[in-house]
Amino acid sequence: LIASPGIALVAPEGVVVGAAAAAAARLRPAFAVDRFWSELSVEPLARPGTTAVTHAHLAEAHLALLWAEVGGPDEVLALAVPGVMRPRQLGLALGIARQLAIPIAGCVDAAVAACADLPARELVLHLDVQLHQSVLTLMDGAQRLRRRQVAVAPRVGLRVLHAAWAQLISDAMVRSTRFDPLHEAA
């Protein structure tokens, strides 16, 4: 398995996605874009100098990178889709996969896929803490696992947690060493 963060660096010298973009995002925050999957569309980015770049372009670059790492001639892709993805966004993601000649086996709700191996029970809750939000999925699991309801907590994601942790560490360092690690990103 591989992990690749949904982060892109849209810099004058070109677009970088995934882990390389995540590694450089703190040093070049003005060029970082990390909502291209959650805001998947063909609208241009709302940033000066990026009128030709859309969230779909960044998603395509990211999906191409992922497929290059795990895909093969006999491989097919099954998409685990978050319950908050809108049908138009799913259609766009499938179109991007088709454009990249990635064979799609099907789509499944990400929460259902994550909980598929659980023993049967009346109620199943799945919490997905994403970068910018958290998604709670309520599922019936007595007979067959199926999604019943999805609730979103916007602005309660990993980014907020990481910022809080960084601030705690920074405050502790300032108290003990008088050095502020958040003063300069490098």
MITOR-588919 format. One line per 10 residues: number of its first residue (from 1); their letters; for each residue x, y, z of C-alpha. Coordinates in pm, whole numbers. Layout:
% MITOR-588919
NUM = A = X Y Z; ... .
% end
This chain:
% MITOR-588919
1 = LIASPGIALV = 0 0 0; 104 355 -59; -11 679 94; -16 1002 -98; -154 1322 52; -398 1522 -158; -171 1824 -175; -42 2007 -480; 218 2277 -524; 117 2508 -810 .
11 = APEGVVVGAA = 443 2695 -857; 570 2895 -1157; 808 2611 -1243; 524 2357 -1259; 280 2144 -1063; 398 1892 -804; 153 1659 -624; 153 1408 -340; 431 1359 -86; 674 1590 -267 .
21 = AAAAARLRPA = 416 1871 -257; 338 1804 109; 709 1822 196; 743 2163 29; 405 2310 129; 524 2458 462; 814 2633 293; 601 2763 3; 248 2799 146; 139 3052 -117 .
31 = FAVDRFWSEL = 168 2781 -384; 5 2497 -186; -342 2369 -274; -497 2100 -56; -869 2105 -138; -866 1983 -497; -1031 1649 -413; -1295 1791 -179; -1373 2080 -415; -1332 1878 -736 .
41 = SVEPLARPGT = -1458 2087 -1028; -1353 2233 -1361; -1358 2589 -1229; -1019 2766 -1234; -837 2803 -903; -914 3129 -727; -549 3237 -719; -362 3494 -923; -162 3342 -1205; -341 3005 -1200 .
51 = TAVTHAHLAE = -629 3076 -1440; -545 2773 -1656; -530 2533 -1359; -843 2373 -1214; -905 2136 -926; -967 1870 -1192; -618 1926 -1337; -464 1874 -994; -677 1565 -927; -572 1426 -1266 .
61 = AHLALLWAEV = -203 1479 -1184; -249 1316 -845; -444 1018 -981; -183 972 -1257; 93 967 -992; -96 713 -780; -174 489 -1075; 189 500 -1193; 290 364 -851; 29 88 -810 .
71 = GGPDEVLALA = -126 24 -1151; -23 -238 -1397; -140 -388 -1726; -377 -635 -1555; -487 -406 -1270; -823 -235 -1226; -916 42 -985; -1198 26 -731; -1278 369 -592; -1364 407 -222 .
81 = VPGVMRPRQL = -1561 730 -231; -1631 948 74; -2001 979 155; -1980 1357 113; -1870 1342 -252; -2140 1486 -475; -2257 1295 -786; -2113 1562 -1018; -1773 1528 -849; -1787 1149 -874 .
91 = GLALGIARQL = -1867 1178 -1244; -1572 1410 -1290; -1341 1170 -1103; -1458 882 -1323; -1402 1099 -1632; -1049 1176 -1515; -982 804 -1469; -1114 736 -1820; -893 1014 -1960; -594 846 -1794 .
101 = AIPIAGCVDA = -702 506 -1934; -742 364 -1583; -991 75 -1585; -1252 121 -1310; -1402 -191 -1151; -1657 7 -951; -1720 250 -667; -1806 184 -304; -1876 413 -11; -1545 456 175 .
111 = AVAACADLPA = -1704 403 518; -1881 85 404; -1554 -46 256; -1364 33 577; -1618 -153 792; -1696 -444 557; -1508 -704 764; -1680 -621 1093; -1909 -882 1244; -2282 -815 1196 .
121 = RELVLHLDVQ = -2427 -563 1439; -2729 -338 1449; -2544 -7 1426; -2200 80 1287; -2036 422 1316; -1737 523 1106; -1543 844 1171; -1320 969 890; -1098 1256 1000; -996 1424 676 .
131 = LHQSVLTLMD = -764 1718 623; -1029 1992 650; -1331 1815 799; -1453 1506 978; -1721 1278 836; -1932 1053 1057; -2116 776 873; -2401 589 1040; -2462 243 895; -2704 -44 943 .
141 = GAQRLRRRQV = -2514 -366 985; -2763 -625 1110; -2822 -805 778; -2607 -629 522; -2387 -328 580; -2540 -18 423; -2504 352 474; -2793 521 651; -2671 875 718; -2366 1098 677 .
151 = AVAPRVGLRV = -2286 1396 900; -2005 1642 833; -1818 1853 1088; -1655 2123 874; -1338 2288 1004; -1267 1989 1232; -996 1804 1048; -633 1702 1063; -516 2048 962; -674 2200 1276 .
161 = LHAAWAQLIS = -530 1922 1494; -181 1959 1344; -192 2337 1394; -295 2294 1758; -20 2038 1819; 240 2260 1649; 131 2554 1864; 158 2344 2183; 510 2231 2088; 608 2585 1991 .
171 = DAMVRSTRFD = 481 2728 2320; 674 2463 2515; 994 2538 2321; 958 2913 2373; 911 2860 2747; 1213 2631 2779; 1456 2757 2512; 1325 3101 2404; 1341 2970 2047; 1017 2988 1845 .
181 = PLHEAA = 1016 2714 1579; 711 2870 1410; 881 3204 1352; 1045 3093 1028; 926 2790 831; 1275 2681 718 .
% end
